[in-house]
Amino acid sequence: MASEGFKVTVSQVCLWSGLPRRSFYYEKVKKQPNINQWLAARIKQTIEALPYVGYRTVAFLLGENKNTVQRIMKLKYWQYRQRQIGFRTRVPSSVSEAFTPNERWSTDIARVWCGDQHRWAALTLVFLLFPIIFL
């Protein structure tokens, strides 16, 4: 409006739009998170000694709350994998049709606990799709 020669104040624009003036001047101030430096040092020592463990194991070894340990690890960038935020698109699926026997195969692998001696084993399933014949 100023480029067209009209002088309009912030008060007038806020009045026309039905907003209070303080919302025009509002600046969001984010407080810095508090980190317990003593606990952060203990977490760092544990990570350096056992670099393959995650936040749950670190929390268990230190006897601390896992949420607190995860928050500190996240703020200090000691946590490698983080979930993506937002919507993930799905892969479009198609109908699997078999017109003759032995034409379509499908597999799936699952891990199964097999006791203390053998630990985890891989269970592999193979599906053979037969055609559906309607009479």
C-alpha positions in Angstrom: 0.0 0.0 0.0 2.9 2.3 0.6 4.1 1.9 -3.0 0.6 3.1 -4.1 0.9 6.3 -2.1 -1.3 5.2 0.9 0.2 5.7 4.4 -1.2 3.0 6.6 0.0 2.4 10.2 0.5 -1.0 11.9 -2.4 -0.1 14.2 -4.8 0.4 11.3 -3.8 -2.8 9.6 -4.3 -4.8 12.8 -7.6 -3.1 13.5 -8.8 -4.0 9.9 -7.7 -7.6 10.2 -9.1 -8.0 13.8 -5.7 -8.9 15.3 -4.1 -7.3 18.4 -1.1 -5.2 17.8 1.1 -7.3 20.1 0.8 -10.2 17.6 2.5 -8.1 14.9 5.5 -7.4 17.2 5.6 -10.9 18.7 8.9 -12.8 18.3 9.1 -16.4 19.4 12.0 -16.9 21.9 13.1 -20.5 22.3 14.7 -21.3 25.6 18.0 -23.3 25.5 17.6 -26.8 26.9 19.2 -27.6 30.2 21.7 -30.4 30.0 23.1 -32.1 33.1 26.8 -31.9 32.3 27.8 -34.5 34.9 25.4 -37.0 33.4 26.4 -36.0 29.8 30.1 -36.8 30.7 29.1 -40.3 32.1 27.1 -41.0 28.9 30.0 -39.9 26.7 32.4 -42.2 28.6 30.0 -45.1 28.2 29.6 -44.4 24.5 33.3 -44.2 24.0 33.8 -47.5 25.8 30.9 -49.3 24.0 30.3 -47.5 20.7 27.8 -50.1 19.5 25.2 -49.6 22.2 22.1 -47.4 22.0 20.4 -45.1 24.4 18.5 -47.9 26.1 21.6 -49.9 26.9 23.4 -46.7 28.1 20.5 -45.8 30.4 20.4 -49.4 31.8 24.2 -49.4 32.4 24.1 -46.0 34.1 20.9 -46.7 36.0 19.3 -43.6 34.5 16.0 -42.8 32.8 16.1 -43.8 29.2 14.2 -40.7 28.0 16.7 -38.4 29.8 19.6 -40.3 28.2 18.0 -40.2 24.8 17.3 -36.4 25.1 20.9 -35.7 26.0 22.3 -37.9 23.2 20.0 -36.2 20.7 21.0 -32.7 21.9 24.7 -33.5 21.8 24.3 -35.2 18.4 25.6 -38.6 19.7 22.6 -40.4 18.3 23.1 -41.5 14.7 19.8 -42.7 13.4 16.7 -40.5 13.8 13.3 -41.0 12.4 12.1 -38.9 9.6 9.4 -36.5 10.5 6.4 -36.2 8.2 4.3 -38.2 5.8 5.9 -41.1 3.9 4.4 -42.1 0.6 3.3 -45.6 0.1 4.4 -47.7 -2.8 1.5 -48.4 -5.0 0.6 -52.1 -4.9 -0.6 -54.2 -7.8 -2.7 -57.3 -7.9 -0.6 -60.5 -8.1 -2.3 -62.8 -10.6 -1.1 -66.2 -11.8 -2.5 -67.6 -15.0 -0.6 -70.9 -14.9 0.9 -73.0 -12.1 4.5 -72.3 -11.0 4.3 -68.8 -12.5 4.3 -66.6 -9.3 6.5 -67.0 -6.3 6.7 -65.0 -3.1 9.1 -65.2 -0.2 9.3 -63.8 3.3 12.0 -64.0 6.0 11.3 -63.8 9.8 13.7 -64.0 12.7 12.7 -66.6 15.4 14.2 -67.0 18.9 15.4 -70.6 19.2 16.7 -70.7 22.8 19.9 -69.8 24.6 22.2 -72.1 22.6 21.2 -71.3 19.1 19.8 -67.8 19.7 18.2 -66.3 16.6 17.4 -68.3 13.5 16.0 -67.2 10.1 12.7 -68.7 9.1 12.2 -68.5 5.3 8.8 -68.9 3.8 8.2 -69.6 0.1 4.7 -69.2 -1.3 3.7 -70.6 -4.6 0.6 -68.8 -6.1 -1.7 -70.9 -8.1 -4.3 -69.6 -10.5 -7.8 -69.2 -9.3 -10.2 -71.0 -11.5 -13.8 -70.0 -11.4 -16.3 -72.6 -12.6 
